[in-house]
Amino acid sequence: MFFHNFKYSLKTLFRNKMLIFWTFAFPIILGTLFNMAFQDIEKNEKLDLIDIAIIDNDYLKNNPLFQETFQVLGEENGEEQLFRIQYVEEAEARELLSKNEITGYLVLEGINHPKVVVNHNGINETVFQSVVEEIIDIQEILKNVSGKWIQDNIPDLTQDINSGIENFDSWYTVIYQDIMKMLDEENIRIQDTSSDHLSYTMIEYYTLIAMTCLYGGILGMSAINQCLANMSSNGKRVSVSPISKGKLILSSALASYVTQLFGLLLLFLYTILVIHVDYGTNLPLVILLSLVGTLSGLSLGVLIASVIKSNENTKVGIMISFTMLGCVLSGMMGITMKYVVDKNIPIVNKLNPVNMITDGFYSLYYYDTFHRYYFNVISLLAFSFLLIGISAFCLRRQKYDSI
């Protein structure tokens, strides 16, 4: 009886045009619109090279960190080129700035005292200032490491470091070079473990998949409604039949799950093969999260069907509204919303199944560890089993005075 009901539940679901549209066609249409809207957005927002000047004085020549950093950032046609740099005298730099031919200029007024001069506040000026501040932070870290290294290796200079004598900068440069040489000899390097194709528009496709997973709840809701006496003629016949209600409900829910997985497979194939969305290298984990996410959507639909006493259209409206609200809060209409909610009301997104799915994809795409990913998977499983348990309790207690 289980497989018999499973087979006919599948046929019933695939013949329901409204359900097929929302779970199969609508996500693909939305994905197409995303692709049309976002395909050129990052290209158009690419930051142009920033014209700056650097005062070529003795302090700059004695500061290898500033020299090497701006050499890399200003290397023509280099992969990391950010600036178009002119090395000039300060008078010439002021003239260039007054004519708006450069964004600003940098002058070292001491070996460790950089000064950024700009005329306006804007994106380019902010980027320039941020780069200089980052170099200062790195320099301070190196200085602290140098002090520790000196303290361990040259005890007789400890008193000079603590007293801050004026000639500290002169031998600090030598020590800095020795430490950098030591790091080179030990082959210590910073490793780039990020994705080769980072894109902030990926969050939109993550929420699209999460939405599709949650829309599986519509299928689960429809299947459960077919087993409820107050929702359909079929439900009346099921209620008075001598067969196990548990098997009927389980087989109907399983048919809904399989149907939704088929819709999810179509969405993945379309986004990967047609509009060329890059989900990263951890495809098995992406599939696992999608399976768990679909289960959470199914459990939510079963809960709504079991608890809410209303007609099917009302239940479908509640399910769609809940799903779309979850998508908005998790970043579908703009990644800024996800940041705002995470920062100000974090409990909302921790309970939002759409955000759990989105955040799981996000962690796979941007991070090289899986702690955050597995936390979201476990959270989704806990969410699903909790709702299934509540639904089972409600269905067991349902009685009818007349059918």
VMD Tcl script that draws the C-alpha trace (Angstrom):
set ca {
  {0.00 0.00 0.00}
  {2.91 2.34 0.75}
  {4.37 2.17 -2.78}
  {0.92 2.23 -4.35}
  {0.09 5.53 -2.63}
  {3.61 6.85 -3.34}
  {3.17 6.23 -7.07}
  {-0.24 7.89 -7.30}
  {0.85 10.80 -5.13}
  {3.65 11.44 -7.63}
  {1.17 11.40 -10.51}
  {-1.18 13.77 -8.67}
  {1.62 16.25 -7.91}
  {2.96 16.30 -11.47}
  {-0.53 16.95 -12.82}
  {-1.07 19.99 -10.60}
  {-0.12 22.87 -12.92}
  {-0.07 25.51 -10.19}
  {2.34 23.49 -8.04}
  {4.58 22.68 -10.99}
  {4.79 26.37 -11.90}
  {5.84 27.54 -8.42}
  {8.32 24.72 -7.80}
  {9.74 24.13 -11.30}
  {9.15 27.10 -13.62}
  {9.21 30.11 -11.26}
  {12.78 29.52 -9.90}
  {14.11 29.10 -13.46}
  {12.37 32.30 -14.60}
  {13.76 34.16 -11.58}
  {17.24 32.77 -12.23}
  {17.05 34.02 -15.82}
  {16.08 37.50 -14.60}
  {18.98 37.47 -12.12}
  {21.38 36.60 -14.92}
  {20.05 39.41 -17.12}
  {20.32 41.91 -14.26}
  {23.71 40.90 -12.86}
  {25.77 39.71 -15.83}
  {27.48 43.10 -16.31}
  {27.03 44.70 -12.91}
  {30.44 43.79 -11.48}
  {32.20 44.66 -14.73}
  {30.62 48.10 -14.72}
  {31.49 48.66 -11.06}
  {35.14 47.71 -11.44}
  {37.40 50.26 -9.76}
  {39.57 52.25 -12.18}
  {43.24 52.85 -11.51}
  {43.80 55.65 -9.00}
  {46.28 58.38 -9.92}
  {48.49 59.28 -6.96}
  {51.90 60.80 -6.28}
  {54.51 59.76 -3.75}
  {57.16 62.16 -2.51}
  {60.53 60.61 -3.29}
  {62.57 61.59 -0.22}
  {65.11 59.93 2.06}
  {62.44 58.70 4.49}
  {60.77 56.73 1.69}
  {64.09 55.24 0.60}
  {64.72 54.05 4.17}
  {61.28 52.44 4.51}
  {61.30 49.21 2.48}
  {57.74 48.27 3.49}
  {56.19 51.38 1.90}
  {58.54 51.12 -1.09}
  {57.76 47.46 -1.85}
  {54.03 47.72 -1.21}
  {53.47 50.64 -3.56}
  {55.84 49.10 -6.08}
  {53.52 46.06 -6.28}
  {50.30 48.11 -6.22}
  {51.64 50.45 -8.88}
  {53.27 47.89 -11.16}
  {51.96 48.53 -14.65}
  {49.69 45.75 -15.96}
  {50.33 43.78 -12.78}
  {47.61 41.53 -11.37}
  {47.45 43.60 -8.18}
  {47.79 47.06 -9.78}
  {45.59 49.56 -7.98}
  {47.45 52.85 -8.43}
  {49.06 54.81 -11.27}
  {51.99 56.33 -9.36}
  {54.24 59.32 -9.98}
  {57.36 59.79 -7.81}
  {57.88 63.55 -7.60}
  {58.98 66.42 -5.38}
  {56.44 67.80 -2.91}
  {56.01 71.09 -4.77}
  {55.17 69.26 -7.99}
  {52.75 66.97 -6.11}
  {50.89 69.99 -4.71}
  {50.60 71.41 -8.22}
  {49.27 68.13 -9.64}
  {46.73 67.94 -6.81}
  {45.58 71.53 -7.36}
  {44.91 70.68 -11.02}
  {43.01 67.50 -9.97}
  {45.42 65.39 -12.00}
  {45.94 63.08 -9.01}
  {43.68 61.87 -6.21}
  {46.26 62.74 -3.58}
  {49.84 62.30 -2.59}
  {51.80 60.55 0.12}
  {54.71 62.09 1.97}
  {56.74 60.41 4.71}
  {57.61 63.07 7.26}
  {59.61 60.51 9.20}
  {60.58 56.94 8.49}
  {57.39 55.79 10.25}
  {55.21 58.91 9.88}
  {53.28 58.90 6.58}
  {50.93 61.72 5.64}
  {48.21 61.50 2.96}
  {47.16 64.79 1.35}
  {43.87 64.97 -0.61}
  {41.49 67.71 -1.74}
  {38.16 65.88 -1.52}
  {36.39 62.98 0.20}
  {35.48 60.19 -2.19}
  {35.90 56.52 -2.99}
  {39.39 56.90 -4.50}
  {40.57 59.04 -1.59}
  {39.18 56.51 0.89}
  {40.91 53.62 -0.89}
  {44.22 55.49 -0.89}
  {43.94 56.33 2.81}
  {42.90 52.76 3.67}
  {45.94 51.29 1.91}
  {48.27 53.60 3.84}
  {46.57 52.74 7.14}
  {46.88 49.05 6.36}
  {50.62 49.47 5.73}
  {50.94 51.33 9.05}
  {49.19 48.46 10.86}
  {51.46 45.88 9.24}
  {54.49 48.00 10.06}
  {53.44 48.18 13.71}
  {53.07 44.41 13.83}
  {56.52 43.97 12.32}
  {57.91 46.48 14.79}
  {56.48 44.53 17.72}
  {57.85 41.29 16.29}
  {61.21 42.98 15.81}
  {61.18 44.15 19.43}
  {60.47 40.62 20.60}
  {63.19 39.26 18.33}
  {65.67 41.81 19.65}
  {64.65 41.12 23.22}
  {65.32 37.43 22.71}
  {68.52 37.79 20.71}
  {70.13 41.08 21.70}
  {69.45 41.61 25.44}
  {71.73 44.64 25.69}
  {69.44 46.66 23.34}
  {66.27 46.08 25.41}
  {66.88 49.17 27.50}
  {67.24 51.33 24.37}
  {63.92 50.04 22.97}
  {62.05 50.78 26.18}
  {63.52 54.26 26.50}
  {62.64 55.14 22.87}
  {65.96 56.75 22.02}
  {66.14 58.78 18.80}
  {68.42 56.42 16.89}
  {65.94 53.54 17.24}
  {64.64 54.07 13.68}
  {68.14 53.81 12.21}
  {68.79 50.30 13.47}
  {65.12 49.27 13.27}
  {65.42 49.29 9.45}
  {68.42 46.97 9.60}
  {66.63 44.61 11.98}
  {63.51 44.69 9.81}
  {65.59 43.63 6.79}
  {67.23 40.85 8.82}
  {63.85 39.53 9.95}
  {62.43 39.65 6.42}
  {65.49 37.77 5.22}
  {64.93 35.20 7.95}
  {61.28 34.79 6.85}
  {62.39 34.33 3.24}
  {64.90 31.66 4.24}
  {62.21 29.78 6.18}
  {59.80 30.00 3.19}
  {57.03 31.57 5.26}
  {54.37 32.93 2.96}
  {50.81 34.16 3.15}
  {48.57 31.71 1.31}
  {45.54 32.81 -0.68}
  {42.86 30.19 -0.01}
  {39.90 32.14 -1.37}
  {37.88 31.22 -4.41}
  {39.21 32.20 -7.82}
  {35.86 33.66 -8.80}
  {34.53 35.62 -5.81}
  {31.31 37.42 -6.67}
  {28.98 39.23 -4.33}
  {26.07 38.54 -6.73}
  {26.33 34.84 -5.85}
  {24.25 35.52 -2.74}
  {21.29 36.07 -5.07}
  {21.63 32.60 -6.56}
  {22.06 31.10 -3.10}
  {18.76 32.61 -1.98}
  {17.19 31.37 -5.22}
  {18.16 27.79 -4.35}
  {17.01 28.31 -0.76}
  {13.68 29.63 -2.03}
  {13.29 26.59 -4.28}
  {14.01 24.29 -1.34}
  {11.35 26.05 0.76}
  {8.83 25.94 -2.09}
  {8.95 22.17 -1.66}
  {6.73 22.88 1.31}
  {3.88 23.68 -1.11}
  {4.15 20.15 -2.46}
  {4.25 18.69 1.05}
  {1.27 20.80 2.05}
  {-0.72 19.61 -0.96}
  {0.10 15.97 -0.24}
  {-0.94 16.25 3.41}
  {-4.16 18.07 2.47}
  {-5.11 15.06 0.38}
  {-5.04 12.99 3.56}
  {-7.12 15.39 5.71}
  {-10.86 14.83 5.89}
  {-11.65 18.56 6.17}
  {-9.64 19.45 3.05}
  {-10.73 17.12 0.25}
  {-13.02 14.30 -0.77}
  {-9.99 12.05 -0.99}
  {-9.20 12.93 2.62}
  {-12.69 11.86 3.69}
  {-12.23 8.47 2.07}
  {-8.78 8.09 3.63}
  {-10.13 8.94 7.10}
  {-12.77 6.16 7.03}
  {-10.54 3.58 5.32}
  {-9.00 0.76 7.40}
  {-5.43 1.42 6.16}
  {-2.58 2.93 8.21}
  {-2.78 6.71 8.20}
  {0.91 6.92 9.07}
  {1.94 5.02 5.94}
  {-0.32 7.15 3.77}
  {1.07 10.41 5.14}
  {4.68 9.18 4.97}
  {4.34 7.96 1.38}
  {2.67 11.23 0.34}
  {5.42 13.28 2.01}
  {8.11 11.16 0.35}
  {6.47 11.69 -3.05}
  {6.54 15.44 -2.40}
  {10.21 15.27 -1.45}
  {11.16 13.36 -4.60}
  {9.17 15.77 -6.78}
  {10.91 18.77 -5.26}
  {14.33 17.17 -5.71}
  {13.53 16.77 -9.39}
  {12.69 20.49 -9.60}
  {15.90 21.36 -7.75}
  {17.90 19.20 -10.18}
  {16.42 21.13 -13.11}
  {17.37 24.43 -11.46}
  {20.96 23.30 -10.86}
  {21.34 22.05 -14.43}
  {19.91 25.28 -15.81}
  {22.04 27.63 -13.69}
  {25.26 25.65 -14.23}
  {24.94 24.70 -17.91}
  {22.90 27.58 -19.33}
  {23.70 30.73 -17.33}
  {27.06 29.42 -16.06}
  {26.77 30.00 -12.32}
  {29.88 28.88 -10.44}
  {28.94 27.19 -7.15}
  {32.54 26.47 -6.23}
  {34.49 23.24 -5.98}
  {32.57 21.50 -3.16}
  {29.71 20.17 -5.29}
  {28.93 17.13 -3.03}
  {28.52 19.47 -0.06}
  {26.35 21.79 -2.16}
  {24.12 18.81 -2.99}
  {24.01 17.70 0.66}
  {22.92 21.15 1.80}
  {20.24 21.24 -0.92}
  {18.88 17.86 0.21}
  {18.68 19.01 3.81}
  {17.22 22.37 2.76}
  {14.49 20.62 0.77}
  {13.65 18.54 3.85}
  {13.25 21.73 5.88}
  {10.89 23.15 3.25}
  {8.86 19.95 3.24}
  {8.60 19.93 7.04}
  {7.43 23.55 7.03}
  {4.69 22.74 4.50}
  {3.57 19.73 6.51}
  {3.40 21.88 9.65}
  {1.27 24.56 7.98}
  {-1.06 21.92 6.53}
  {-1.41 20.22 9.92}
  {-1.83 23.22 12.20}
  {-3.71 25.87 10.20}
  {-7.43 25.25 9.81}
  {-8.23 26.94 6.53}
  {-8.63 26.23 2.81}
  {-5.75 25.22 0.57}
  {-5.34 28.61 -1.12}
  {-4.88 30.32 2.23}
  {-2.27 27.79 3.27}
  {-0.40 28.20 -0.01}
  {-0.46 31.99 0.43}
  {0.98 31.66 3.95}
  {3.71 29.32 2.70}
  {4.72 31.61 -0.17}
  {4.64 34.70 2.05}
  {6.83 33.05 4.68}
  {9.29 31.87 2.04}
  {9.57 35.26 0.32}
  {9.99 37.06 3.66}
  {12.79 34.63 4.54}
  {14.41 35.27 1.15}
  {14.31 39.05 1.66}
  {15.87 38.78 5.13}
  {18.61 36.48 3.82}
  {19.67 38.85 1.03}
  {17.68 38.07 -2.14}
  {16.64 41.70 -2.65}
  {20.09 42.98 -1.67}
  {22.93 41.51 0.36}
  {22.85 44.59 2.60}
  {19.63 43.33 4.22}
  {21.34 40.11 5.30}
  {24.14 42.14 6.88}
  {21.70 44.47 8.67}
  {19.68 41.59 10.11}
  {22.79 39.61 11.13}
  {24.20 42.66 12.89}
  {21.08 44.01 14.62}
  {18.69 41.05 15.06}
  {20.89 37.93 14.62}
  {18.30 35.60 16.20}
  {15.95 36.22 13.23}
  {18.32 34.78 10.64}
  {19.42 31.99 12.98}
  {15.77 30.82 12.96}
  {15.24 31.60 9.26}
  {15.61 28.36 7.24}
  {16.24 30.33 4.02}
  {19.17 32.07 5.69}
  {20.51 28.74 7.04}
  {20.66 27.39 3.48}
  {22.05 30.64 2.05}
  {24.63 30.94 4.81}
  {25.73 27.33 4.25}
  {26.39 28.04 0.57}
  {28.06 31.31 1.50}
  {30.48 29.55 3.86}
  {31.36 26.95 1.21}
  {32.04 29.63 -1.38}
  {34.07 32.08 0.69}
  {35.79 30.07 3.45}
  {38.23 27.19 3.51}
  {36.85 25.64 6.72}
  {33.56 23.80 7.15}
  {32.58 24.65 10.74}
  {30.01 27.24 9.69}
  {28.71 24.97 6.92}
  {28.08 22.00 9.22}
  {26.52 24.27 11.83}
  {23.93 25.30 9.23}
  {23.33 21.70 8.13}
  {22.76 20.58 11.72}
  {20.51 23.59 12.36}
  {18.39 22.72 9.33}
  {18.07 19.10 10.44}
  {17.04 20.19 13.94}
  {14.53 22.65 12.43}
  {13.08 19.92 10.18}
  {12.72 17.24 12.85}
  {11.18 19.73 15.28}
  {8.50 20.73 12.77}
  {7.87 17.12 11.76}
  {7.43 16.19 15.42}
  {4.94 19.02 16.00}
  {3.05 18.03 12.84}
  {2.84 14.38 13.87}
  {1.51 15.39 17.29}
  {-1.17 17.61 15.73}
  {-2.24 15.01 13.16}
  {-2.62 12.31 15.81}
  {-4.97 14.49 17.85}
  {-7.25 15.48 14.97}
  {-10.85 14.19 15.28}
  {-14.01 15.00 13.38}
  {-17.58 15.02 14.66}
  {-18.86 14.14 11.19}
  {-17.40 13.53 7.78}
}
mol new
graphics top color blue
foreach p $ca { graphics top sphere $p radius 0.5 }
foreach p [lrange $ca 0 end-1] q [lrange $ca 1 end] { graphics top cylinder $p $q radius 0.2 }
display resetview
